[in-house]
Structures are given as C-alpha cells and as structure tokens.
Amino acid sequence: MRYINHEEVAVRTKKRLTKNLLLKGVFAAATAFGLIVLAILLYRIITQGTGYLSLDFFTNYSSRIPENSGIRAAVVGSIYLMLVVAPVSMFLGVGTAIYLEEYATKNKFNDLIKVNISNLAGVPSVVFGLLGLTIFVRYFGLGISILAAGLTMSLLILPIIIVASQEAIRAVPNELKDASFAMGATKWQTILRVILPASIPGILTGSILALSRAIGETAPLVVIGIPTILMFMPDGLTSTFTALPMQIYDWTKRPQVEFHDVAAAGIIVLMGLLLIMNSIAVLIRNKFQKRY
C-alpha cells in the first residue's frame, strides 16, 4: 500500500488553485476589455449621432450639406436587399443541410463537400463580391441591381447557414426519428414534421448571425459597383439601389467632421434594424424551443 504524502498533496493543490485563479483573472480581464471597448464605441456613436436623428434624416436623400443629409434611399434599399437575401439563403442553406445530413451517403466525396462548405465560411467577403460581379452582374446581365446584390450576399452567408443547420439537424435525437418511422411516416414526412420543427431554434440562431453579417457588409457591394449616393427610390428587384453600409462608408470618407457625425447617426439606424431582425428571429426561436 502506497503511503500518501499529505504535504505533497497540499503543494499540488495549492499550485492548481493558484493556476485556476490566474486563468480566471486572465479570462475576466479579456471579457472586461471587450466590454469596455464595446461601451466606448457605443458611447461615441450615440453621442455623435443622436444630434442628427430626426424625421428629416429618415425622409431626406443624401446631400452635400451634412444638415440636409438623409438615409431614405439607403434604408429602403437595405430592406429590399434583405427581402432577397433572407429567403434565398435560408431556402438553399437549409435545403443543402437536409440533403447532406439525411439523404447523402457517407463517402469521401460528400465528406469533401462538407469540409469545403466549412472552409467557405472563412473566405473574405471581397472574394464573393468578385464572384457576384462575374456571374450575376456580367454573365447573367443583372447589372448593379437589388437582385444581383441580393444573390451575391446570399452566397456570402450561405456557408454559415448550411453549417449551423447541419449542427441543428444533427442534434435532433434519433429516438424522435425512430418513433416517426415506427408510426409509418415516410422519410420526407419525418423531416418535415419532426426534424425541422425540432431543429428550427438552432437553424434560426445561425441564420440570425448570417443575416446580421449580410446587412452590414460593404466590400461585396463596392466590388459589384453599387452607388454610394442615390437620389431616387428603387421600384423593383431589377432597379439600382444603395444600402446603409454604402451610405455610411461614403460619409466616413469625407473630410468634413460633420459628415462623421451623420455617419454615426446612420450606424445607430443600422443597429436598430439589426435589433429588429434579431428580435423577430429570437421570438420565433423561443416559440419553437417551448414546443420541443
């Protein structure tokens, strides 16, 4: 029987507690640093931009005079853009995830596809802009339209939605699937009535993050050639438009300090749109979480 050295155990325990306390302090400092930077950014944006938030700011077009500048065309263009991006990306993303998880056979080719989809999530957004410029703008002749930009943004966030949907579908317990098959349901009936409802919270979580990235991206729109200033409203999916990120980008690069304050007001509006989108998605997600 081995003799237990209580002094040695006490020394080891003290070292582990010290190491744990040190790592806890490092993680707490990292969290505090991130929160402090976020608080400074929010404070600066709010203090700079609130002075320009008014009804005229939402009803006016962009102007060379900071006091007369507005985001009317940019807000409507961003809404139109999301009306294309959301259904296209979610339909293709969820459909691809269902095929890869429920229908595709397990082989090296399908494994390669899954790995490449995961890698695409980390590709710089400017690459997708070049892809959209080549395929949608020039090859299909869509020009600098809402449809071309929406399809390009859909490609940008598609890998994120696919990966998130795969994880959500994979997390559905096999017992639910087996019970559905035991009741005589077909493969599609099981997917439609069991797998999809149970995985909707996870799918929406990934979609929220993906759509939030899409509405704030500027690089693909710059590559496509979307104008920064537009003095008319888009009247359809094939019309030219501008978006909030493009409008903010134009204001921030101007030398006048007043335009930087106008850009801060535009950022506040953009964050408001993000909060509205996220709130709607969270409400839907919570509804299904209570059911399943």
DRENTIKE-47176 format. One record per residue: residue number from 1; residue in one letter; chain; x, y, z of N, C-alpha, C in turn. Coordinates in steps of 0.05 Angstrom, whole numbers, m for minus. Layout:
<rs>
> NUM | A | A | X | Y | Z | X | Y | Z | X | Y | Z
...
</rs>
This chain:
<rs>
> 1 | M | A | 17 | m24 | 0 | 0 | 0 | 0 | 18 | 25 | 0
> 2 | R | A | 12 | 44 | m19 | 29 | 67 | m22 | 22 | 88 | 0
> 3 | Y | A | 43 | 100 | 11 | 40 | 120 | 32 | 33 | 147 | 19
> 4 | I | A | 12 | 160 | 29 | 3 | 185 | 18 | 18 | 208 | 32
> 5 | N | A | 33 | 223 | 16 | 47 | 246 | 27 | 29 | 270 | 27
> 6 | H | A | 19 | 277 | 51 | m1 | 299 | 53 | 11 | 326 | 46
> 7 | E | A | 37 | 329 | 51 | 50 | 355 | 44 | 51 | 358 | 14
> 8 | E | A | 58 | 336 | 0 | 59 | 337 | m29 | 32 | 343 | m41
> 9 | V | A | 12 | 330 | m30 | m16 | 335 | m40 | m24 | 364 | m35
> 10 | A | A | m16 | 375 | m12 | m23 | 402 | m6 | m9 | 422 | m25
> 11 | V | A | 16 | 416 | m32 | 31 | 433 | m51 | 18 | 432 | m78
> 12 | R | A | 11 | 408 | m87 | m2 | 406 | m114 | m29 | 420 | m114
> 13 | T | A | m44 | 417 | m93 | m70 | 430 | m92 | m67 | 461 | m92
> 14 | K | A | m47 | 470 | m78 | m42 | 499 | m78 | m34 | 509 | m105
> 15 | K | A | m18 | 494 | m120 | m10 | 502 | m147 | m34 | 502 | m165
> 16 | R | A | m51 | 482 | m163 | m75 | 481 | m180 | m93 | 505 | m175
> 17 | L | A | m97 | 511 | m149 | m114 | 533 | m142 | m103 | 560 | m152
> 18 | T | A | m76 | 562 | m149 | m63 | 587 | m159 | m66 | 589 | m190
> 19 | K | A | m62 | 567 | m204 | m65 | 567 | m233 | m93 | 573 | m241
> 20 | N | A | m113 | 561 | m226 | m141 | 566 | m232 | m148 | 596 | m228
> 21 | L | A | m137 | 607 | m206 | m143 | 635 | m200 | m130 | 654 | m221
> 22 | L | A | m106 | 646 | m230 | m92 | 662 | m251 | m107 | 662 | m277
> 23 | L | A | m116 | 638 | m286 | m130 | 636 | m311 | m158 | 649 | m309
> 24 | K | A | m170 | 648 | m286 | m196 | 661 | m282 | m192 | 692 | m285
> 25 | G | A | m170 | 702 | m274 | m165 | 730 | m277 | m159 | 738 | m305
> 26 | V | A | m145 | 721 | m320 | m139 | 727 | m349 | m165 | 728 | m365
> 27 | F | A | m182 | 708 | m361 | m207 | 707 | m376 | m225 | 731 | m368
> 28 | A | A | m226 | 738 | m342 | m242 | 760 | m334 | m232 | 786 | m346
> 29 | A | A | m205 | 789 | m347 | m193 | 813 | m359 | m200 | 815 | m389
> 30 | A | A | m199 | 792 | m402 | m205 | 792 | m431 | m234 | 800 | m436
> 31 | T | A | m252 | 789 | m419 | m281 | 796 | m421 | m285 | 826 | m415
> 32 | A | A | m272 | 836 | m394 | m275 | 864 | m387 | m264 | 882 | m409
> 33 | F | A | m242 | 875 | m421 | m230 | 891 | m442 | m250 | 893 | m466
> 34 | G | A | m261 | 870 | m474 | m281 | 871 | m496 | m305 | 888 | m489
> 35 | L | A | m315 | 886 | m465 | m339 | 902 | m457 | m332 | 931 | m455
> 36 | I | A | m308 | 938 | m446 | m300 | 966 | m445 | m298 | 978 | m472
> 37 | V | A | m285 | 964 | m491 | m283 | 974 | m518 | m310 | 977 | m531
> 38 | L | A | m328 | 958 | m526 | m355 | 959 | m537 | m370 | 984 | m525
> 39 | A | A | m367 | 988 | m499 | m381 | 1010 | m487 | m370 | 1037 | m497
> 40 | I | A | m344 | 1039 | m502 | m333 | 1064 | m513 | m343 | 1069 | m541
> 41 | L | A | m344 | 1048 | m557 | m354 | 1051 | m584 | m383 | 1060 | m584
> 42 | L | A | m400 | 1047 | m568 | m428 | 1054 | m566 | m431 | 1083 | m556
> 43 | Y | A | m416 | 1090 | m536 | m418 | 1117 | m525 | m410 | 1138 | m547
> 44 | R | A | m389 | 1133 | m561 | m380 | 1152 | m581 | m400 | 1154 | m604
> 45 | I | A | m411 | 1131 | m613 | m431 | 1132 | m635 | m456 | 1146 | m626
> 46 | I | A | m466 | 1140 | m602 | m491 | 1152 | m593 | m488 | 1182 | m589
> 47 | T | A | m466 | 1190 | m576 | m462 | 1219 | m571 | m457 | 1235 | m597
> 48 | Q | A | m445 | 1222 | m617 | m441 | 1236 | m642 | m466 | 1236 | m660
> 49 | G | A | m481 | 1215 | m659 | m502 | 1212 | m679 | m530 | 1221 | m670
> 50 | T | A | m535 | 1222 | m645 | m563 | 1229 | m636 | m571 | 1257 | m644
> 51 | G | A | m552 | 1275 | m647 | m559 | 1302 | m655 | m571 | 1304 | m683
> 52 | Y | A | m565 | 1284 | m700 | m575 | 1284 | m728 | m599 | 1266 | m732
> 53 | L | A | m608 | 1252 | m711 | m631 | 1235 | m714 | m656 | 1252 | m712
> 54 | S | A | m671 | 1253 | m734 | m696 | 1268 | m735 | m713 | 1256 | m757
> 55 | L | A | m737 | 1267 | m760 | m755 | 1257 | m781 | m743 | 1263 | m809
> 56 | D | A | m730 | 1286 | m811 | m718 | 1294 | m837 | m696 | 1275 | m845
> 57 | F | A | m682 | 1264 | m825 | m660 | 1246 | m830 | m670 | 1221 | m844
> 58 | F | A | m695 | 1213 | m838 | m706 | 1188 | m850 | m720 | 1194 | m876
> 59 | T | A | m728 | 1219 | m881 | m743 | 1225 | m905 | m727 | 1239 | m927
> 60 | N | A | m703 | 1249 | m920 | m686 | 1262 | m939 | m667 | 1243 | m953
> 61 | Y | A | m659 | 1251 | m978 | m638 | 1236 | m992 | m611 | 1247 | m983
> 62 | S | A | m589 | 1234 | m992 | m563 | 1244 | m985 | m558 | 1271 | m998
> 63 | S | A | m541 | 1287 | m984 | m536 | 1315 | m994 | m507 | 1322 | m989
> 64 | R | A | m498 | 1343 | m1003 | m472 | 1354 | m998 | m470 | 1370 | m972
> 65 | I | A | m493 | 1377 | m961 | m495 | 1391 | m936 | m501 | 1372 | m914
> 66 | P | A | m485 | 1369 | m893 | m490 | 1349 | m872 | m517 | 1352 | m859
> 67 | E | A | m526 | 1377 | m855 | m552 | 1381 | m841 | m576 | 1371 | m858
> 68 | N | A | m572 | 1370 | m884 | m594 | 1362 | m902 | m592 | 1333 | m910
> 69 | S | A | m572 | 1319 | m901 | m568 | 1291 | m910 | m587 | 1272 | m896
> 70 | G | A | m596 | 1252 | m911 | m615 | 1232 | m900 | m609 | 1204 | m911
> 71 | I | A | m625 | 1185 | m902 | m620 | 1157 | m908 | m644 | 1144 | m921
> 72 | R | A | m661 | 1160 | m933 | m686 | 1149 | m944 | m681 | 1127 | m964
> 73 | A | A | m665 | 1133 | m984 | m659 | 1112 | m1005 | m643 | 1089 | m994
> 74 | A | A | m625 | 1094 | m975 | m608 | 1073 | m964 | m624 | 1053 | m947
> 75 | V | A | m643 | 1063 | m931 | m659 | 1045 | m914 | m677 | 1028 | m931
> 76 | V | A | m691 | 1040 | m951 | m708 | 1025 | m968 | m692 | 1004 | m984
> 77 | G | A | m668 | 1012 | m993 | m651 | 993 | m1008 | m642 | 970 | m991
> 78 | S | A | m635 | 975 | m965 | m627 | 953 | m947 | m650 | 934 | m942
> 79 | I | A | m674 | 945 | m940 | m698 | 928 | m935 | m703 | 910 | m960
> 80 | Y | A | m701 | 922 | m983 | m704 | 907 | m1008 | m683 | 885 | m1010
> 81 | L | A | m658 | 892 | m1002 | m636 | 873 | m1004 | m641 | 849 | m985
> 82 | M | A | m651 | 854 | m961 | m657 | 832 | m943 | m680 | 815 | m952
> 83 | L | A | m699 | 827 | m966 | m722 | 812 | m977 | m713 | 792 | m998
> 84 | V | A | m689 | 796 | m1010 | m678 | 777 | m1028 | m660 | 757 | m1013
> 85 | V | A | m642 | 768 | m996 | m622 | 752 | m983 | m635 | 731 | m964
> 86 | A | A | m654 | 739 | m948 | m665 | 721 | m927 | m678 | 696 | m939
> 87 | P | A | m697 | 699 | m958 | m710 | 674 | m968 | m691 | 657 | m985
> 88 | V | A | m674 | 670 | m1002 | m656 | 654 | m1019 | m635 | 639 | m1003
> 89 | S | A | m622 | 653 | m984 | m601 | 640 | m968 | m612 | 618 | m950
> 90 | M | A | m635 | 624 | m937 | m646 | 604 | m918 | m657 | 580 | m933
> 91 | F | A | m670 | 584 | m956 | m681 | 562 | m971 | m659 | 544 | m981
> 92 | L | A | m638 | 556 | m993 | m616 | 540 | m1003 | m599 | 528 | m981
> 93 | G | A | m595 | 544 | m959 | m578 | 534 | m937 | m591 | 511 | m923
> 94 | V | A | m616 | 513 | m915 | m630 | 492 | m901 | m634 | 468 | m919
> 95 | G | A | m640 | 472 | m944 | m643 | 450 | m963 | m618 | 434 | m967
> 96 | T | A | m595 | 449 | m969 | m569 | 435 | m971 | m563 | 419 | m946
> 97 | A | A | m568 | 431 | m923 | m563 | 417 | m898 | m580 | 392 | m895
> 98 | I | A | m605 | 393 | m903 | m622 | 369 | m902 | m612 | 347 | m920
> 99 | Y | A | m603 | 355 | m944 | m593 | 334 | m962 | m567 | 322 | m951
> 100 | L | A | m549 | 338 | m942 | m523 | 328 | m932 | m527 | 310 | m907
> 101 | E | A | m546 | 316 | m890 | m549 | 301 | m865 | m568 | 278 | m868
> 102 | E | A | m588 | 280 | m885 | m609 | 259 | m885 | m609 | 242 | m910
> 103 | Y | A | m599 | 252 | m932 | m601 | 238 | m957 | m574 | 229 | m968
> 104 | A | A | m553 | 246 | m966 | m527 | 240 | m977 | m514 | 215 | m964
> 105 | T | A | m503 | 198 | m980 | m489 | 175 | m969 | m462 | 183 | m957
> 106 | K | A | m453 | 167 | m938 | m427 | 173 | m924 | m404 | 163 | m942
> 107 | N | A | m391 | 181 | m956 | m368 | 173 | m972 | m348 | 197 | m972
> 108 | K | A | m326 | 193 | m984 | m305 | 213 | m984 | m313 | 238 | m1000
> 109 | F | A | m328 | 234 | m1021 | m336 | 257 | m1037 | m354 | 276 | m1021
> 110 | N | A | m374 | 265 | m1008 | m392 | 281 | m991 | m377 | 293 | m967
> 111 | D | A | m358 | 278 | m956 | m342 | 290 | m935 | m325 | 313 | m945
> 112 | L | A | m315 | 312 | m970 | m300 | 334 | m981 | m318 | 358 | m985
> 113 | I | A | m343 | 353 | m993 | m362 | 376 | m997 | m367 | 390 | m970
> 114 | K | A | m371 | 374 | m949 | m375 | 386 | m922 | m352 | 402 | m913
> 115 | V | A | m328 | 392 | m917 | m304 | 406 | m909 | m301 | 433 | m925
> 116 | N | A | m307 | 432 | m951 | m305 | 456 | m967 | m326 | 477 | m960
> 117 | I | A | m349 | 468 | m952 | m370 | 486 | m943 | m361 | 500 | m918
> 118 | S | A | m350 | 485 | m899 | m339 | 497 | m875 | m317 | 517 | m880
> 119 | N | A | m300 | 511 | m900 | m278 | 529 | m907 | m288 | 554 | m920
> 120 | L | A | m310 | 552 | m935 | m321 | 576 | m949 | m331 | 597 | m929
> 121 | A | A | m338 | 588 | m904 | m348 | 607 | m884 | m326 | 627 | m876
> 122 | G | A | m301 | 620 | m881 | m279 | 637 | m873 | m267 | 653 | m896
> 123 | V | A | m278 | 650 | m920 | m267 | 664 | m944 | m274 | 694 | m941
> 124 | P | A | m255 | 712 | m947 | m261 | 741 | m946 | m284 | 749 | m963
> 125 | S | A | m299 | 768 | m954 | m324 | 776 | m968 | m318 | 788 | m995
> 126 | V | A | m295 | 800 | m999 | m289 | 812 | m1025 | m287 | 791 | m1047
> 127 | V | A | m280 | 766 | m1040 | m280 | 745 | m1060 | m308 | 739 | m1070
> 128 | F | A | m327 | 739 | m1052 | m355 | 735 | m1060 | m365 | 758 | m1077
> 129 | G | A | m354 | 782 | m1072 | m361 | 805 | m1088 | m351 | 801 | m1117
> 130 | L | A | m327 | 791 | m1120 | m316 | 785 | m1147 | m332 | 764 | m1161
> 131 | L | A | m341 | 743 | m1145 | m357 | 722 | m1156 | m384 | 733 | m1166
> 132 | G | A | m396 | 750 | m1149 | m422 | 762 | m1157 | m419 | 780 | m1181
> 133 | L | A | m397 | 795 | m1183 | m392 | 813 | m1206 | m390 | 796 | m1231
> 134 | T | A | m376 | 774 | m1230 | m372 | 757 | m1254 | m397 | 743 | m1263
> 135 | I | A | m411 | 731 | m1243 | m434 | 714 | m1250 | m460 | 730 | m1254
> 136 | F | A | m468 | 745 | m1233 | m494 | 757 | m1233 | m495 | 784 | m1249
> 137 | V | A | m474 | 800 | m1245 | m474 | 826 | m1258 | m468 | 825 | m1288
> 138 | R | A | m447 | 809 | m1294 | m438 | 809 | m1322 | m449 | 785 | m1338
> 139 | Y | A | m447 | 761 | m1327 | m455 | 737 | m1343 | m485 | 736 | m1347
> 140 | F | A | m500 | 740 | m1325 | m530 | 740 | m1327 | m541 | 767 | m1334
> 141 | G | A | m525 | 788 | m1334 | m534 | 814 | m1343 | m553 | 828 | m1324
> 142 | L | A | m551 | 822 | m1298 | m569 | 834 | m1279 | m561 | 863 | m1271
> 143 | G | A | m536 | 870 | m1278 | m527 | 898 | m1272 | m524 | 902 | m1242
> 144 | I | A | m522 | 928 | m1235 | m520 | 935 | m1206 | m547 | 938 | m1194
> 145 | S | A | m561 | 916 | m1193 | m589 | 915 | m1184 | m592 | 902 | m1157
> 146 | I | A | m615 | 905 | m1146 | m621 | 892 | m1120 | m618 | 862 | m1122
> 147 | L | A | m627 | 851 | m1143 | m626 | 822 | m1147 | m598 | 812 | m1148
> 148 | A | A | m580 | 825 | m1163 | m552 | 817 | m1165 | m539 | 819 | m1138
> 149 | A | A | m543 | 841 | m1124 | m531 | 844 | m1097 | m542 | 824 | m1077
> 150 | G | A | m568 | 819 | m1079 | m580 | 800 | m1060 | m570 | 772 | m1064
> 151 | L | A | m567 | 764 | m1089 | m556 | 737 | m1095 | m527 | 735 | m1086
> 152 | T | A | m512 | 757 | m1090 | m484 | 757 | m1081 | m482 | 754 | m1051
> 153 | M | A | m498 | 770 | m1036 | m498 | 768 | m1007 | m508 | 741 | m997
> 154 | S | A | m526 | 728 | m1013 | m535 | 701 | m1006 | m513 | 681 | m1007
> 155 | L | A | m496 | 684 | m1028 | m472 | 666 | m1029 | m453 | 671 | m1006
> 156 | L | A | m451 | 696 | m997 | m433 | 703 | m976 | m441 | 689 | m950
> 157 | I | A | m466 | 688 | m943 | m475 | 677 | m917 | m485 | 649 | m919
> 158 | L | A | m486 | 638 | m943 | m496 | 611 | m947 | m480 | 590 | m932
> 159 | P | A | m453 | 590 | m932 | m438 | 570 | m916 | m445 | 571 | m886
> 160 | I | A | m449 | 595 | m876 | m455 | 597 | m847 | m481 | 584 | m841
> 161 | I | A | m501 | 589 | m857 | m528 | 577 | m852 | m527 | 547 | m856
> 162 | I | A | m512 | 538 | m876 | m510 | 509 | m880 | m498 | 495 | m856
> 163 | V | A | m475 | 505 | m846 | m462 | 493 | m824 | m479 | 494 | m799
> 164 | A | A | m492 | 516 | m793 | m509 | 518 | m770 | m533 | 500 | m772
> 165 | S | A | m545 | 497 | m796 | m568 | 479 | m800 | m559 | 450 | m797
> 166 | Q | A | m536 | 443 | m807 | m526 | 416 | m803 | m523 | 409 | m774
> 167 | E | A | m512 | 426 | m759 | m508 | 421 | m730 | m535 | 419 | m716
> 168 | A | A | m555 | 435 | m724 | m581 | 434 | m711 | m596 | 408 | m719
> 169 | I | A | m594 | 400 | m744 | m607 | 375 | m752 | m593 | 351 | m739
> 170 | R | A | m567 | 352 | m736 | m552 | 330 | m724 | m558 | 327 | m695
> 171 | A | A | m567 | 349 | m682 | m572 | 349 | m653 | m600 | 337 | m647
> 172 | V | A | m617 | 333 | m667 | m643 | 321 | m662 | m640 | 292 | m653
> 173 | P | A | m651 | 284 | m630 | m647 | 256 | m620 | m657 | 236 | m640
> 174 | N | A | m643 | 214 | m642 | m651 | 192 | m660 | m676 | 179 | m652
> 175 | E | A | m683 | 181 | m626 | m708 | 169 | m616 | m732 | 182 | m629
> 176 | L | A | m731 | 208 | m634 | m754 | 221 | m647 | m757 | 211 | m676
> 177 | K | A | m734 | 207 | m690 | m736 | 198 | m717 | m746 | 169 | m718
> 178 | D | A | m735 | 152 | m700 | m744 | 124 | m699 | m773 | 121 | m692
> 179 | A | A | m783 | 138 | m674 | m811 | 138 | m667 | m829 | 145 | m691
> 180 | S | A | m820 | 165 | m707 | m835 | 173 | m730 | m836 | 151 | m751
> 181 | F | A | m813 | 138 | m756 | m813 | 116 | m775 | m830 | 92 | m765
> 182 | A | A | m829 | 88 | m738 | m845 | 66 | m727 | m875 | 71 | m730
> 183 | M | A | m883 | 96 | m732 | m911 | 103 | m736 | m920 | 101 | m765
> 184 | G | A | m901 | 95 | m783 | m907 | 91 | m811 | m902 | 116 | m828
> 185 | A | A | m888 | 136 | m817 | m883 | 161 | m832 | m861 | 156 | m852
> 186 | T | A | m862 | 170 | m875 | m841 | 168 | m895 | m817 | 185 | m887
> 187 | K | A | m796 | 183 | m903 | m772 | 199 | m897 | m778 | 229 | m898
> 188 | W | A | m792 | 238 | m918 | m799 | 266 | m921 | m818 | 275 | m899
> 189 | Q | A | m837 | 259 | m892 | m856 | 266 | m870 | m841 | 269 | m844
> 190 | T | A | m821 | 252 | m839 | m805 | 254 | m815 | m789 | 279 | m814
> 191 | I | A | m777 | 286 | m837 | m761 | 311 | m839 | m779 | 335 | m834
> 192 | L | A | m803 | 335 | m847 | m820 | 359 | m847 | m833 | 363 | m820
> 193 | R | A | m842 | 341 | m807 | m858 | 343 | m783 | m843 | 338 | m757
> 194 | V | A | m819 | 326 | m759 | m804 | 320 | m734 | m777 | 335 | m734
> 195 | I | A | m761 | 330 | m755 | m733 | 340 | m754 | m733 | 371 | m756
> 196 | L | A | m747 | 382 | m776 | m746 | 411 | m780 | m757 | 426 | m756
> 197 | P | A | m781 | 419 | m746 | m791 | 435 | m722 | m772 | 433 | m698
> 198 | A | A | m759 | 410 | m694 | m742 | 407 | m671 | m715 | 422 | m675
> 199 | S | A | m707 | 426 | m700 | m682 | 439 | m705 | m684 | 468 | m712
> 200 | I | A | m708 | 479 | m713 | m712 | 507 | m720 | m698 | 526 | m701
> 201 | P | A | m697 | 522 | m675 | m682 | 541 | m658 | m653 | 544 | m665
> 202 | G | A | m640 | 521 | m671 | m612 | 522 | m679 | m608 | 534 | m707
> 203 | I | A | m626 | 528 | m725 | m625 | 539 | m752 | m628 | 570 | m751
> 204 | L | A | m647 | 579 | m735 | m652 | 608 | m734 | m628 | 622 | m720
> 205 | T | A | m616 | 609 | m701 | m593 | 622 | m688 | m571 | 627 | m708
> 206 | G | A | m564 | 607 | m725 | m544 | 611 | m745 | m553 | 631 | m766
> 207 | S | A | m579 | 631 | m773 | m589 | 649 | m793 | m588 | 678 | m784
> 208 | I | A | m593 | 682 | m757 | m592 | 709 | m746 | m564 | 721 | m749
> 209 | L | A | m544 | 705 | m742 | m516 | 714 | m745 | m509 | 719 | m774
> 210 | A | A | m518 | 702 | m792 | m511 | 705 | m820 | m524 | 730 | m832
> 211 | L | A | m550 | 734 | m827 | m564 | 757 | m837 | m553 | 783 | m826
> 212 | S | A | m545 | 782 | m800 | m533 | 806 | m788 | m507 | 813 | m802
> 213 | R | A | m492 | 793 | m811 | m467 | 798 | m826 | m474 | 810 | m853
> 214 | A | A | m495 | 799 | m866 | m502 | 808 | m893 | m510 | 837 | m894
> 215 | I | A | m526 | 846 | m874 | m537 | 873 | m875 | m515 | 894 | m869
> 216 | G | A | m493 | 885 | m857 | m472 | 904 | m850 | m448 | 902 | m868
> 217 | E | A | m448 | 885 | m888 | m425 | 882 | m906 | m424 | 904 | m927
> 218 | T | A | m400 | 913 | m933 | m396 | 934 | m953 | m379 | 925 | m976
> 219 | A | A | m358 | 908 | m971 | m339 | 901 | m992 | m352 | 889 | m1017
> 220 | P | A | m371 | 869 | m1014 | m383 | 858 | m1038 | m398 | 879 | m1054
> 221 | L | A | m412 | 897 | m1040 | m427 | 918 | m1054 | m409 | 937 | m1069
> 222 | V | A | m385 | 943 | m1057 | m366 | 961 | m1070 | m355 | 947 | m1096
> 223 | V | A | m349 | 921 | m1094 | m338 | 907 | m1117 | m359 | 906 | m1139
> 224 | I | A | m384 | 901 | m1133 | m405 | 899 | m1153 | m409 | 926 | m1167
> 225 | G | A | m405 | 948 | m1152 | m408 | 975 | m1163 | m433 | 989 | m1154
> 226 | I | A | m444 | 981 | m1131 | m468 | 994 | m1120 | m461 | 1023 | m1114
> 227 | P | A | m477 | 1043 | m1122 | m470 | 1071 | m1117 | m473 | 1078 | m1088
> 228 | T | A | m457 | 1097 | m1079 | m459 | 1106 | m1051 | m481 | 1127 | m1047
> 229 | I | A | m488 | 1142 | m1068 | m508 | 1163 | m1066 | m529 | 1157 | m1087
> 230 | L | A | m554 | 1158 | m1079 | m576 | 1154 | m1098 | m599 | 1173 | m1091
> 231 | M | A | m609 | 1187 | m1111 | m629 | 1207 | m1106 | m657 | 1199 | m1114
> 232 | F | A | m662 | 1172 | m1116 | m689 | 1162 | m1122 | m692 | 1136 | m1108
> 233 | M | A | m718 | 1127 | m1106 | m724 | 1102 | m1092 | m725 | 1079 | m1112
> 234 | P | A | m715 | 1056 | m1103 | m717 | 1032 | m1121 | m747 | 1024 | m1124
> 235 | D | A | m754 | 1016 | m1149 | m781 | 1008 | m1154 | m785 | 979 | m1161
> 236 | G | A | m764 | 963 | m1157 | m766 | 934 | m1162 | m739 | 921 | m1158
> 237 | L | A | m739 | 895 | m1161 | m715 | 879 | m1155 | m693 | 883 | m1176
> 238 | T | A | m700 | 894 | m1199 | m681 | 898 | m1221 | m671 | 927 | m1222
> 239 | S | A | m679 | 944 | m1204 | m672 | 972 | m1204 | m646 | 976 | m1188
> 240 | T | A | m632 | 998 | m1194 | m608 | 1006 | m1180 | m615 | 1015 | m1152
> 241 | F | A | m598 | 1011 | m1133 | m604 | 1018 | m1106 | m578 | 1025 | m1091
> 242 | T | A | m581 | 1035 | m1067 | m558 | 1037 | m1049 | m567 | 1026 | m1022
> 243 | A | A | m548 | 1020 | m1005 | m554 | 1008 | m979 | m541 | 1024 | m956
> 244 | L | A | m550 | 1019 | m932 | m540 | 1034 | m909 | m510 | 1032 | m906
> 245 | P | A | m498 | 1008 | m908 | m468 | 1007 | m906 | m454 | 1024 | m926
> 246 | M | A | m464 | 1025 | m951 | m452 | 1041 | m972 | m455 | 1071 | m965
> 247 | Q | A | m478 | 1079 | m955 | m482 | 1107 | m948 | m464 | 1115 | m925
> 248 | I | A | m462 | 1098 | m905 | m444 | 1104 | m882 | m415 | 1105 | m891
> 249 | Y | A | m407 | 1087 | m909 | m380 | 1086 | m920 | m374 | 1113 | m934
> 250 | D | A | m393 | 1123 | m949 | m389 | 1148 | m964 | m385 | 1171 | m944
> 251 | W | A | m401 | 1172 | m923 | m399 | 1194 | m904 | m373 | 1193 | m888
> 252 | T | A | m364 | 1170 | m881 | m340 | 1168 | m865 | m315 | 1176 | m880
> 253 | K | A | m314 | 1173 | m906 | m290 | 1180 | m921 | m289 | 1209 | m929
> 254 | R | A | m310 | 1225 | m923 | m310 | 1253 | m929 | m294 | 1269 | m908
> 255 | P | A | m280 | 1290 | m917 | m263 | 1305 | m898 | m277 | 1321 | m877
> 256 | Q | A | m302 | 1329 | m882 | m317 | 1345 | m863 | m324 | 1329 | m838
> 257 | V | A | m318 | 1340 | m815 | m324 | 1327 | m789 | m354 | 1322 | m786
> 258 | E | A | m370 | 1341 | m796 | m399 | 1338 | m792 | m410 | 1313 | m805
> 259 | F | A | m398 | 1305 | m828 | m407 | 1280 | m841 | m400 | 1256 | m824
> 260 | H | A | m380 | 1257 | m808 | m374 | 1234 | m790 | m396 | 1231 | m769
> 261 | D | A | m407 | 1254 | m760 | m430 | 1253 | m742 | m455 | 1242 | m755
> 262 | V | A | m459 | 1249 | m781 | m481 | 1238 | m796 | m478 | 1208 | m800
> 263 | A | A | m453 | 1199 | m804 | m447 | 1170 | m807 | m454 | 1156 | m781
> 264 | A | A | m448 | 1169 | m758 | m455 | 1157 | m732 | m485 | 1153 | m729
> 265 | A | A | m500 | 1173 | m739 | m529 | 1170 | m738 | m538 | 1147 | m756
> 266 | G | A | m525 | 1144 | m779 | m532 | 1121 | m796 | m526 | 1094 | m783
> 267 | I | A | m504 | 1093 | m768 | m496 | 1069 | m754 | m517 | 1062 | m733
> 268 | I | A | m528 | 1082 | m719 | m549 | 1078 | m699 | m573 | 1065 | m713
> 269 | V | A | m581 | 1076 | m736 | m604 | 1065 | m750 | m598 | 1036 | m759
> 270 | L | A | m574 | 1031 | m769 | m566 | 1004 | m777 | m568 | 984 | m754
> 271 | M | A | m558 | 993 | m730 | m560 | 976 | m707 | m590 | 971 | m699
> 272 | G | A | m606 | 992 | m703 | m635 | 988 | m697 | m647 | 967 | m715
> 273 | L | A | m641 | 968 | m741 | m651 | 948 | m759 | m642 | 920 | m751
> 274 | L | A | m616 | 918 | m743 | m606 | 892 | m734 | m621 | 882 | m709
> 275 | L | A | m627 | 900 | m691 | m642 | 892 | m667 | m670 | 882 | m673
> 276 | I | A | m683 | 896 | m692 | m710 | 888 | m700 | m709 | 860 | m713
> 277 | M | A | m691 | 856 | m732 | m688 | 830 | m745 | m682 | 808 | m724
> 278 | N | A | m664 | 813 | m706 | m656 | 793 | m686 | m679 | 788 | m667
> 279 | S | A | m694 | 808 | m660 | m716 | 804 | m641 | m738 | 787 | m653
> 280 | I | A | m744 | 791 | m679 | m764 | 774 | m692 | m755 | 745 | m693
> 281 | A | A | m730 | 741 | m701 | m720 | 714 | m702 | m718 | 701 | m675
> 282 | V | A | m711 | 716 | m654 | m710 | 705 | m627 | m737 | 697 | m617
> 283 | L | A | m758 | 713 | m623 | m785 | 706 | m615 | m794 | 680 | m628
> 284 | I | A | m788 | 677 | m654 | m795 | 652 | m668 | m780 | 628 | m656
> 285 | R | A | m754 | 633 | m650 | m738 | 611 | m639 | m748 | 603 | m611
> 286 | N | A | m755 | 622 | m594 | m765 | 616 | m567 | m792 | 601 | m568
> 287 | K | A | m808 | 608 | m588 | m834 | 595 | m591 | m830 | 565 | m596
> 288 | F | A | m811 | 558 | m614 | m806 | 530 | m620 | m791 | 516 | m598
> 289 | Q | A | m774 | 531 | m583 | m760 | 518 | m561 | m779 | 509 | m539
> 290 | K | A | m800 | 524 | m535 | m820 | 516 | m515 | m836 | 492 | m524
> 291 | R | A | m839 | 489 | m550 | m855 | 467 | m561 | m839 | 441 | m561
> 292 | Y | A | m812 | 444 | m568 | m795 | 420 | m570 | m774 | 422 | m549
</rs>
